[in-house]
Amino acid sequence: MFGNLTGWHALILLAVVLLVFGAAKLPALARSVGQSVKILQKEVRDKPATSGEDTSVANRDNGAVESTDASARHA
């Protein structure tokens, strides 16, 4: 995606960012982006691995309805 990005492209991009956000807000913006990346990486790393069990609410609800119907037929 950024393989064709040359030095001139990066310089122009930096100039546009400076114009849009201003020099005073750049450190806060960079800090915010860095914190967001850290949080995203932590969430991806801490995501529990699924063991193939289906834990969706729809399947649990359907199972409960079926067991209720089955108990009603036997009663």
PDB file of N, CA, C and O in Angstrom:
ATOM      1  N   MET A   1       0.824  -1.184   0.000  1.00  0.00           N
ATOM      2  CA  MET A   1       0.000   0.000   0.000  1.00  0.00           C
ATOM      3  C   MET A   1       0.871   1.252   0.000  1.00  0.00           C
ATOM      4  O   MET A   1       0.645   2.166  -0.793  1.00  0.00           O
ATOM      5  N   PHE A   2       1.856   1.298   0.877  1.00  0.00           N
ATOM      6  CA  PHE A   2       2.737   2.455   0.939  1.00  0.00           C
ATOM      7  C   PHE A   2       4.080   2.168   0.287  1.00  0.00           C
ATOM      8  O   PHE A   2       5.045   2.896   0.519  1.00  0.00           O
ATOM      9  N   GLY A   3       4.156   1.130  -0.515  1.00  0.00           N
ATOM     10  CA  GLY A   3       5.403   0.745  -1.155  1.00  0.00           C
ATOM     11  C   GLY A   3       5.935   1.791  -2.117  1.00  0.00           C
ATOM     12  O   GLY A   3       7.148   1.896  -2.302  1.00  0.00           O
ATOM     13  N   ASN A   4       5.059   2.559  -2.727  1.00  0.00           N
ATOM     14  CA  ASN A   4       5.481   3.576  -3.692  1.00  0.00           C
ATOM     15  C   ASN A   4       5.665   4.946  -3.054  1.00  0.00           C
ATOM     16  O   ASN A   4       5.837   5.936  -3.765  1.00  0.00           O
ATOM     17  N   LEU A   5       5.634   5.021  -1.741  1.00  0.00           N
ATOM     18  CA  LEU A   5       5.771   6.290  -1.035  1.00  0.00           C
ATOM     19  C   LEU A   5       7.240   6.707  -1.026  1.00  0.00           C
ATOM     20  O   LEU A   5       8.086   6.030  -0.441  1.00  0.00           O
ATOM     21  N   THR A   6       7.527   7.822  -1.675  1.00  0.00           N
ATOM     22  CA  THR A   6       8.906   8.317  -1.731  1.00  0.00           C
ATOM     23  C   THR A   6       9.097   9.413  -0.693  1.00  0.00           C
ATOM     24  O   THR A   6       8.164   9.772   0.025  1.00  0.00           O
ATOM     25  N   GLY A   7      10.292   9.930  -0.623  1.00  0.00           N
ATOM     26  CA  GLY A   7      10.593  11.008   0.312  1.00  0.00           C
ATOM     27  C   GLY A   7       9.757  12.250   0.068  1.00  0.00           C
ATOM     28  O   GLY A   7       9.321  12.915   1.008  1.00  0.00           O
ATOM     29  N   TRP A   8       9.536  12.558  -1.211  1.00  0.00           N
ATOM     30  CA  TRP A   8       8.721  13.728  -1.545  1.00  0.00           C
ATOM     31  C   TRP A   8       7.275  13.544  -1.110  1.00  0.00           C
ATOM     32  O   TRP A   8       6.641  14.481  -0.625  1.00  0.00           O
ATOM     33  N   HIS A   9       6.764  12.348  -1.284  1.00  0.00           N
ATOM     34  CA  HIS A   9       5.387  12.082  -0.857  1.00  0.00           C
ATOM     35  C   HIS A   9       5.250  12.256   0.656  1.00  0.00           C
ATOM     36  O   HIS A   9       4.289  12.856   1.137  1.00  0.00           O
ATOM     37  N   ALA A  10       6.213  11.729   1.390  1.00  0.00           N
ATOM     38  CA  ALA A  10       6.185  11.849   2.846  1.00  0.00           C
ATOM     39  C   ALA A  10       6.284  13.308   3.272  1.00  0.00           C
ATOM     40  O   ALA A  10       5.613  13.726   4.216  1.00  0.00           O
ATOM     41  N   LEU A  11       7.116  14.086   2.584  1.00  0.00           N
ATOM     42  CA  LEU A  11       7.269  15.506   2.902  1.00  0.00           C
ATOM     43  C   LEU A  11       5.970  16.268   2.636  1.00  0.00           C
ATOM     44  O   LEU A  11       5.565  17.106   3.442  1.00  0.00           O
ATOM     45  N   ILE A  12       5.329  15.984   1.530  1.00  0.00           N
ATOM     46  CA  ILE A  12       4.052  16.632   1.206  1.00  0.00           C
ATOM     47  C   ILE A  12       2.982  16.227   2.211  1.00  0.00           C
ATOM     48  O   ILE A  12       2.186  17.062   2.643  1.00  0.00           O
ATOM     49  N   LEU A  13       2.958  14.967   2.580  1.00  0.00           N
ATOM     50  CA  LEU A  13       1.992  14.484   3.565  1.00  0.00           C
ATOM     51  C   LEU A  13       2.208  15.172   4.912  1.00  0.00           C
ATOM     52  O   LEU A  13       1.241  15.562   5.566  1.00  0.00           O
ATOM     53  N   LEU A  14       3.446  15.322   5.325  1.00  0.00           N
ATOM     54  CA  LEU A  14       3.763  16.015   6.570  1.00  0.00           C
ATOM     55  C   LEU A  14       3.315  17.471   6.511  1.00  0.00           C
ATOM     56  O   LEU A  14       2.782  17.992   7.490  1.00  0.00           O
ATOM     57  N   ALA A  15       3.524  18.131   5.376  1.00  0.00           N
ATOM     58  CA  ALA A  15       3.100  19.527   5.216  1.00  0.00           C
ATOM     59  C   ALA A  15       1.585  19.652   5.322  1.00  0.00           C
ATOM     60  O   ALA A  15       1.080  20.586   5.944  1.00  0.00           O
ATOM     61  N   VAL A  16       0.865  18.726   4.723  1.00  0.00           N
ATOM     62  CA  VAL A  16      -0.603  18.759   4.793  1.00  0.00           C
ATOM     63  C   VAL A  16      -1.067  18.551   6.228  1.00  0.00           C
ATOM     64  O   VAL A  16      -1.979  19.235   6.693  1.00  0.00           O
ATOM     65  N   VAL A  17      -0.445  17.613   6.929  1.00  0.00           N
ATOM     66  CA  VAL A  17      -0.809  17.365   8.330  1.00  0.00           C
ATOM     67  C   VAL A  17      -0.532  18.603   9.174  1.00  0.00           C
ATOM     68  O   VAL A  17      -1.332  18.954  10.041  1.00  0.00           O
ATOM     69  N   LEU A  18       0.595  19.269   8.928  1.00  0.00           N
ATOM     70  CA  LEU A  18       0.903  20.503   9.652  1.00  0.00           C
ATOM     71  C   LEU A  18      -0.133  21.586   9.382  1.00  0.00           C
ATOM     72  O   LEU A  18      -0.531  22.308  10.296  1.00  0.00           O
ATOM     73  N   LEU A  19      -0.569  21.699   8.138  1.00  0.00           N
ATOM     74  CA  LEU A  19      -1.571  22.707   7.800  1.00  0.00           C
ATOM     75  C   LEU A  19      -2.922  22.398   8.431  1.00  0.00           C
ATOM     76  O   LEU A  19      -3.617  23.301   8.897  1.00  0.00           O
ATOM     77  N   VAL A  20      -3.289  21.134   8.445  1.00  0.00           N
ATOM     78  CA  VAL A  20      -4.607  20.761   8.964  1.00  0.00           C
ATOM     79  C   VAL A  20      -4.650  20.856  10.487  1.00  0.00           C
ATOM     80  O   VAL A  20      -5.585  21.434  11.041  1.00  0.00           O
ATOM     81  N   PHE A  21      -3.669  20.305  11.160  1.00  0.00           N
ATOM     82  CA  PHE A  21      -3.722  20.220  12.617  1.00  0.00           C
ATOM     83  C   PHE A  21      -2.950  21.323  13.325  1.00  0.00           C
ATOM     84  O   PHE A  21      -3.255  21.633  14.477  1.00  0.00           O
ATOM     85  N   GLY A  22      -1.983  21.911  12.687  1.00  0.00           N
ATOM     86  CA  GLY A  22      -1.164  22.930  13.329  1.00  0.00           C
ATOM     87  C   GLY A  22      -0.040  22.294  14.123  1.00  0.00           C
ATOM     88  O   GLY A  22      -0.169  21.174  14.617  1.00  0.00           O
ATOM     89  N   ALA A  23       1.060  23.016  14.242  1.00  0.00           N
ATOM     90  CA  ALA A  23       2.249  22.482  14.905  1.00  0.00           C
ATOM     91  C   ALA A  23       2.020  22.254  16.396  1.00  0.00           C
ATOM     92  O   ALA A  23       2.622  21.351  16.977  1.00  0.00           O
ATOM     93  N   ALA A  24       1.172  23.045  17.017  1.00  0.00           N
ATOM     94  CA  ALA A  24       0.952  22.927  18.458  1.00  0.00           C
ATOM     95  C   ALA A  24       0.217  21.640  18.830  1.00  0.00           C
ATOM     96  O   ALA A  24       0.433  21.094  19.912  1.00  0.00           O
ATOM     97  N   LYS A  25      -0.637  21.161  17.953  1.00  0.00           N
ATOM     98  CA  LYS A  25      -1.441  19.981  18.275  1.00  0.00           C
ATOM     99  C   LYS A  25      -0.799  18.664  17.849  1.00  0.00           C
ATOM    100  O   LYS A  25      -1.299  17.598  18.208  1.00  0.00           O
ATOM    101  N   LEU A  26       0.283  18.712  17.102  1.00  0.00           N
ATOM    102  CA  LEU A  26       0.906  17.476  16.611  1.00  0.00           C
ATOM    103  C   LEU A  26       1.398  16.545  17.716  1.00  0.00           C
ATOM    104  O   LEU A  26       1.166  15.341  17.613  1.00  0.00           O
ATOM    105  N   PRO A  27       2.065  17.028  18.769  1.00  0.00           N
ATOM    106  CA  PRO A  27       2.494  16.093  19.817  1.00  0.00           C
ATOM    107  C   PRO A  27       1.321  15.377  20.490  1.00  0.00           C
ATOM    108  O   PRO A  27       1.395  14.178  20.759  1.00  0.00           O
ATOM    109  N   ALA A  28       0.249  16.105  20.758  1.00  0.00           N
ATOM    110  CA  ALA A  28      -0.924  15.483  21.374  1.00  0.00           C
ATOM    111  C   ALA A  28      -1.573  14.489  20.419  1.00  0.00           C
ATOM    112  O   ALA A  28      -2.042  13.431  20.839  1.00  0.00           O
ATOM    113  N   LEU A  29      -1.597  14.828  19.145  1.00  0.00           N
ATOM    114  CA  LEU A  29      -2.169  13.929  18.144  1.00  0.00           C
ATOM    115  C   LEU A  29      -1.344  12.650  18.029  1.00  0.00           C
ATOM    116  O   LEU A  29      -1.900  11.554  17.966  1.00  0.00           O
ATOM    117  N   ALA A  30      -0.027  12.788  18.001  1.00  0.00           N
ATOM    118  CA  ALA A  30       0.847  11.617  17.912  1.00  0.00           C
ATOM    119  C   ALA A  30       0.716  10.748  19.158  1.00  0.00           C
ATOM    120  O   ALA A  30       0.706   9.521  19.054  1.00  0.00           O
ATOM    121  N   ARG A  31       0.616  11.358  20.321  1.00  0.00           N
ATOM    122  CA  ARG A  31       0.449  10.616  21.568  1.00  0.00           C
ATOM    123  C   ARG A  31      -0.874   9.849  21.558  1.00  0.00           C
ATOM    124  O   ARG A  31      -0.929   8.690  21.970  1.00  0.00           O
ATOM    125  N   SER A  32      -1.919  10.490  21.093  1.00  0.00           N
ATOM    126  CA  SER A  32      -3.229   9.848  21.025  1.00  0.00           C
ATOM    127  C   SER A  32      -3.227   8.662  20.066  1.00  0.00           C
ATOM    128  O   SER A  32      -3.794   7.611  20.367  1.00  0.00           O
ATOM    129  N   VAL A  33      -2.595   8.834  18.921  1.00  0.00           N
ATOM    130  CA  VAL A  33      -2.508   7.734  17.951  1.00  0.00           C
ATOM    131  C   VAL A  33      -1.702   6.583  18.537  1.00  0.00           C
ATOM    132  O   VAL A  33      -2.071   5.421  18.368  1.00  0.00           O
ATOM    133  N   GLY A  34      -0.611   6.891  19.220  1.00  0.00           N
ATOM    134  CA  GLY A  34       0.214   5.857  19.840  1.00  0.00           C
ATOM    135  C   GLY A  34      -0.543   5.076  20.896  1.00  0.00           C
ATOM    136  O   GLY A  34      -0.431   3.852  20.965  1.00  0.00           O
ATOM    137  N   GLN A  35      -1.316   5.775  21.723  1.00  0.00           N
ATOM    138  CA  GLN A  35      -2.108   5.097  22.749  1.00  0.00           C
ATOM    139  C   GLN A  35      -3.179   4.221  22.115  1.00  0.00           C
ATOM    140  O   GLN A  35      -3.449   3.121  22.598  1.00  0.00           O
ATOM    141  N   SER A  36      -3.787   4.700  21.042  1.00  0.00           N
ATOM    142  CA  SER A  36      -4.808   3.906  20.355  1.00  0.00           C
ATOM    143  C   SER A  36      -4.218   2.628  19.772  1.00  0.00           C
ATOM    144  O   SER A  36      -4.838   1.567  19.837  1.00  0.00           O
ATOM    145  N   VAL A  37      -3.028   2.732  19.206  1.00  0.00           N
ATOM    146  CA  VAL A  37      -2.368   1.547  18.641  1.00  0.00           C
ATOM    147  C   VAL A  37      -2.034   0.552  19.744  1.00  0.00           C
ATOM    148  O   VAL A  37      -2.212  -0.652  19.561  1.00  0.00           O
ATOM    149  N   LYS A  38      -1.550   1.040  20.895  1.00  0.00           N
ATOM    150  CA  LYS A  38      -1.239   0.155  22.022  1.00  0.00           C
ATOM    151  C   LYS A  38      -2.485  -0.578  22.503  1.00  0.00           C
ATOM    152  O   LYS A  38      -2.440  -1.781  22.761  1.00  0.00           O
ATOM    153  N   ILE A  39      -3.592   0.141  22.624  1.00  0.00           N
ATOM    154  CA  ILE A  39      -4.840  -0.472  23.080  1.00  0.00           C
ATOM    155  C   ILE A  39      -5.308  -1.520  22.086  1.00  0.00           C
ATOM    156  O   ILE A  39      -5.736  -2.603  22.482  1.00  0.00           O
ATOM    157  N   LEU A  40      -5.232  -1.212  20.809  1.00  0.00           N
ATOM    158  CA  LEU A  40      -5.642  -2.164  19.782  1.00  0.00           C
ATOM    159  C   LEU A  40      -4.786  -3.422  19.832  1.00  0.00           C
ATOM    160  O   LEU A  40      -5.312  -4.532  19.755  1.00  0.00           O
ATOM    161  N   GLN A  41      -3.476  -3.261  19.961  1.00  0.00           N
ATOM    162  CA  GLN A  41      -2.588  -4.419  20.033  1.00  0.00           C
ATOM    163  C   GLN A  41      -2.871  -5.255  21.273  1.00  0.00           C
ATOM    164  O   GLN A  41      -2.838  -6.484  21.211  1.00  0.00           O
ATOM    165  N   LYS A  42      -3.149  -4.602  22.397  1.00  0.00           N
ATOM    166  CA  LYS A  42      -3.453  -5.329  23.633  1.00  0.00           C
ATOM    167  C   LYS A  42      -4.747  -6.121  23.486  1.00  0.00           C
ATOM    168  O   LYS A  42      -4.820  -7.275  23.906  1.00  0.00           O
ATOM    169  N   GLU A  43      -5.758  -5.511  22.896  1.00  0.00           N
ATOM    170  CA  GLU A  43      -7.038  -6.197  22.714  1.00  0.00           C
ATOM    171  C   GLU A  43      -6.901  -7.388  21.780  1.00  0.00           C
ATOM    172  O   GLU A  43      -7.501  -8.436  22.022  1.00  0.00           O
ATOM    173  N   VAL A  44      -6.131  -7.243  20.731  1.00  0.00           N
ATOM    174  CA  VAL A  44      -5.930  -8.352  19.796  1.00  0.00           C
ATOM    175  C   VAL A  44      -5.159  -9.473  20.476  1.00  0.00           C
ATOM    176  O   VAL A  44      -5.474 -10.648  20.285  1.00  0.00           O
ATOM    177  N   ARG A  45      -4.157  -9.123  21.262  1.00  0.00           N
ATOM    178  CA  ARG A  45      -3.331 -10.121  21.942  1.00  0.00           C
ATOM    179  C   ARG A  45      -4.122 -10.831  23.042  1.00  0.00           C
ATOM    180  O   ARG A  45      -3.939 -12.031  23.249  1.00  0.00           O
ATOM    181  N   ASP A  46      -5.001 -10.109  23.753  1.00  0.00           N
ATOM    182  CA  ASP A  46      -5.748 -10.681  24.867  1.00  0.00           C
ATOM    183  C   ASP A  46      -7.047 -11.349  24.446  1.00  0.00           C
ATOM    184  O   ASP A  46      -7.765 -11.885  25.290  1.00  0.00           O
ATOM    185  N   LYS A  47      -7.356 -11.326  23.170  1.00  0.00           N
ATOM    186  CA  LYS A  47      -8.596 -11.938  22.684  1.00  0.00           C
ATOM    187  C   LYS A  47      -8.565 -13.431  23.001  1.00  0.00           C
ATOM    188  O   LYS A  47      -7.609 -14.117  22.638  1.00  0.00           O
ATOM    189  N   PRO A  48      -9.597 -13.942  23.673  1.00  0.00           N
ATOM    190  CA  PRO A  48      -9.591 -15.370  24.010  1.00  0.00           C
ATOM    191  C   PRO A  48      -9.699 -16.229  22.756  1.00  0.00           C
ATOM    192  O   PRO A  48     -10.467 -15.930  21.841  1.00  0.00           O
ATOM    193  N   ALA A  49      -8.926 -17.285  22.735  1.00  0.00           N
ATOM    194  CA  ALA A  49      -8.950 -18.192  21.588  1.00  0.00           C
ATOM    195  C   ALA A  49     -10.215 -19.031  21.654  1.00  0.00           C
ATOM    196  O   ALA A  49     -10.549 -19.581  22.703  1.00  0.00           O
ATOM    197  N   THR A  50     -10.904 -19.127  20.551  1.00  0.00           N
ATOM    198  CA  THR A  50     -12.111 -19.946  20.526  1.00  0.00           C
ATOM    199  C   THR A  50     -11.724 -21.391  20.299  1.00  0.00           C
ATOM    200  O   THR A  50     -10.817 -21.690  19.523  1.00  0.00           O
ATOM    201  N   SER A  51     -12.413 -22.277  20.978  1.00  0.00           N
ATOM    202  CA  SER A  51     -12.089 -23.700  20.873  1.00  0.00           C
ATOM    203  C   SER A  51     -13.048 -24.425  19.951  1.00  0.00           C
ATOM    204  O   SER A  51     -13.139 -25.652  19.991  1.00  0.00           O
ATOM    205  N   GLY A  52     -13.758 -23.690  19.127  1.00  0.00           N
ATOM    206  CA  GLY A  52     -14.685 -24.314  18.203  1.00  0.00           C
ATOM    207  C   GLY A  52     -16.088 -24.432  18.772  1.00  0.00           C
ATOM    208  O   GLY A  52     -17.004 -24.857  18.068  1.00  0.00           O
ATOM    209  N   GLU A  53     -16.272 -24.064  20.033  1.00  0.00           N
ATOM    210  CA  GLU A  53     -17.602 -24.111  20.623  1.00  0.00           C
ATOM    211  C   GLU A  53     -18.412 -22.933  20.107  1.00  0.00           C
ATOM    212  O   GLU A  53     -17.892 -21.828  19.953  1.00  0.00           O
ATOM    213  N   ASP A  54     -19.679 -23.177  19.843  1.00  0.00           N
ATOM    214  CA  ASP A  54     -20.548 -22.116  19.364  1.00  0.00           C
ATOM    215  C   ASP A  54     -21.217 -21.479  20.570  1.00  0.00           C
ATOM    216  O   ASP A  54     -22.043 -22.111  21.228  1.00  0.00           O
ATOM    217  N   THR A  55     -20.870 -20.241  20.862  1.00  0.00           N
ATOM    218  CA  THR A  55     -21.408 -19.571  22.035  1.00  0.00           C
ATOM    219  C   THR A  55     -22.328 -18.429  21.655  1.00  0.00           C
ATOM    220  O   THR A  55     -22.537 -17.516  22.455  1.00  0.00           O
ATOM    221  N   SER A  56     -22.877 -18.456  20.464  1.00  0.00           N
ATOM    222  CA  SER A  56     -23.738 -17.360  20.044  1.00  0.00           C
ATOM    223  C   SER A  56     -25.047 -17.398  20.815  1.00  0.00           C
ATOM    224  O   SER A  56     -25.515 -18.464  21.216  1.00  0.00           O
ATOM    225  N   VAL A  57     -25.622 -16.245  21.013  1.00  0.00           N
ATOM    226  CA  VAL A  57     -26.857 -16.125  21.773  1.00  0.00           C
ATOM    227  C   VAL A  57     -27.993 -16.823  21.048  1.00  0.00           C
ATOM    228  O   VAL A  57     -28.845 -17.442  21.686  1.00  0.00           O
ATOM    229  N   ALA A  58     -28.020 -16.733  19.735  1.00  0.00           N
ATOM    230  CA  ALA A  58     -29.107 -17.343  18.969  1.00  0.00           C
ATOM    231  C   ALA A  58     -29.145 -18.852  19.178  1.00  0.00           C
ATOM    232  O   ALA A  58     -30.225 -19.414  19.358  1.00  0.00           O
ATOM    233  N   ASN A  59     -28.008 -19.513  19.157  1.00  0.00           N
ATOM    234  CA  ASN A  59     -27.990 -20.960  19.343  1.00  0.00           C
ATOM    235  C   ASN A  59     -28.358 -21.344  20.762  1.00  0.00           C
ATOM    236  O   ASN A  59     -29.024 -22.360  20.963  1.00  0.00           O
ATOM    237  N   ARG A  60     -27.951 -20.572  21.747  1.00  0.00           N
ATOM    238  CA  ARG A  60     -28.327 -20.875  23.127  1.00  0.00           C
ATOM    239  C   ARG A  60     -29.822 -20.669  23.310  1.00  0.00           C
ATOM    240  O   ARG A  60     -30.476 -21.467  23.982  1.00  0.00           O
ATOM    241  N   ASP A  61     -30.375 -19.609  22.722  1.00  0.00           N
ATOM    242  CA  ASP A  61     -31.807 -19.361  22.853  1.00  0.00           C
ATOM    243  C   ASP A  61     -32.611 -20.450  22.163  1.00  0.00           C
ATOM    244  O   ASP A  61     -33.621 -20.901  22.703  1.00  0.00           O
ATOM    245  N   ASN A  62     -32.188 -20.880  20.989  1.00  0.00           N
ATOM    246  CA  ASN A  62     -32.901 -21.937  20.284  1.00  0.00           C
ATOM    247  C   ASN A  62     -32.890 -23.225  21.084  1.00  0.00           C
ATOM    248  O   ASN A  62     -33.893 -23.938  21.110  1.00  0.00           O
ATOM    249  N   GLY A  63     -31.794 -23.537  21.729  1.00  0.00           N
ATOM    250  CA  GLY A  63     -31.709 -24.733  22.546  1.00  0.00           C
ATOM    251  C   GLY A  63     -32.662 -24.658  23.720  1.00  0.00           C
ATOM    252  O   GLY A  63     -33.280 -25.660  24.081  1.00  0.00           O
ATOM    253  N   ALA A  64     -32.791 -23.491  24.319  1.00  0.00           N
ATOM    254  CA  ALA A  64     -33.693 -23.328  25.450  1.00  0.00           C
ATOM    255  C   ALA A  64     -35.136 -23.483  25.004  1.00  0.00           C
ATOM    256  O   ALA A  64     -35.941 -24.080  25.718  1.00  0.00           O
ATOM    257  N   VAL A  65     -35.474 -22.957  23.842  1.00  0.00           N
ATOM    258  CA  VAL A  65     -36.841 -23.073  23.338  1.00  0.00           C
ATOM    259  C   VAL A  65     -37.157 -24.525  23.019  1.00  0.00           C
ATOM    260  O   VAL A  65     -38.246 -25.009  23.329  1.00  0.00           O
ATOM    261  N   GLU A  66     -36.215 -25.221  22.404  1.00  0.00           N
ATOM    262  CA  GLU A  66     -36.449 -26.619  22.062  1.00  0.00           C
ATOM    263  C   GLU A  66     -36.627 -27.464  23.310  1.00  0.00           C
ATOM    264  O   GLU A  66     -37.490 -28.342  23.332  1.00  0.00           O
ATOM    265  N   SER A  67     -35.833 -27.227  24.353  1.00  0.00           N
ATOM    266  CA  SER A  67     -35.968 -28.026  25.562  1.00  0.00           C
ATOM    267  C   SER A  67     -37.283 -27.711  26.253  1.00  0.00           C
ATOM    268  O   SER A  67     -37.873 -28.600  26.867  1.00  0.00           O
ATOM    269  N   THR A  68     -37.760 -26.479  26.175  1.00  0.00           N
ATOM    270  CA  THR A  68     -39.047 -26.129  26.764  1.00  0.00           C
ATOM    271  C   THR A  68     -40.166 -26.824  26.002  1.00  0.00           C
ATOM    272  O   THR A  68     -41.101 -27.345  26.609  1.00  0.00           O
ATOM    273  N   ASP A  69     -40.074 -26.835  24.675  1.00  0.00           N
ATOM    274  CA  ASP A  69     -41.088 -27.511  23.878  1.00  0.00           C
ATOM    275  C   ASP A  69     -41.098 -29.005  24.169  1.00  0.00           C
ATOM    276  O   ASP A  69     -42.168 -29.608  24.249  1.00  0.00           O
ATOM    277  N   ALA A  70     -39.947 -29.601  24.328  1.00  0.00           N
ATOM    278  CA  ALA A  70     -39.862 -31.032  24.591  1.00  0.00           C
ATOM    279  C   ALA A  70     -40.452 -31.359  25.951  1.00  0.00           C
ATOM    280  O   ALA A  70     -41.128 -32.378  26.091  1.00  0.00           O
ATOM    281  N   SER A  71     -40.219 -30.527  26.956  1.00  0.00           N
ATOM    282  CA  SER A  71     -40.769 -30.797  28.282  1.00  0.00           C
ATOM    283  C   SER A  71     -42.276 -30.586  28.281  1.00  0.00           C
ATOM    284  O   SER A  71     -42.985 -31.245  29.042  1.00  0.00           O
ATOM    285  N   ALA A  72     -42.776 -29.694  27.456  1.00  0.00           N
ATOM    286  CA  ALA A  72     -44.218 -29.469  27.384  1.00  0.00           C
ATOM    287  C   ALA A  72     -44.912 -30.665  26.750  1.00  0.00           C
ATOM    288  O   ALA A  72     -46.036 -30.998  27.126  1.00  0.00           O
ATOM    289  N   ARG A  73     -44.257 -31.315  25.791  1.00  0.00           N
ATOM    290  CA  ARG A  73     -44.852 -32.478  25.142  1.00  0.00           C
ATOM    291  C   ARG A  73     -44.919 -33.671  26.086  1.00  0.00           C
ATOM    292  O   ARG A  73     -45.855 -34.468  26.016  1.00  0.00           O
ATOM    293  N   HIS A  74     -43.931 -33.797  26.969  1.00  0.00           N
ATOM    294  CA  HIS A  74     -43.886 -34.935  27.881  1.00  0.00           C
ATOM    295  C   HIS A  74     -44.793 -34.735  29.078  1.00  0.00           C
ATOM    296  O   HIS A  74     -45.111 -35.706  29.763  1.00  0.00           O
ATOM    297  N   ALA A  75     -45.210 -33.544  29.349  1.00  0.00           N
ATOM    298  CA  ALA A  75     -46.014 -33.271  30.544  1.00  0.00           C
ATOM    299  C   ALA A  75     -47.465 -33.575  30.368  1.00  0.00           C
ATOM    300  O   ALA A  75     -48.252 -33.390  31.297  1.00  0.00           O
TER     301      ALA A  75
END
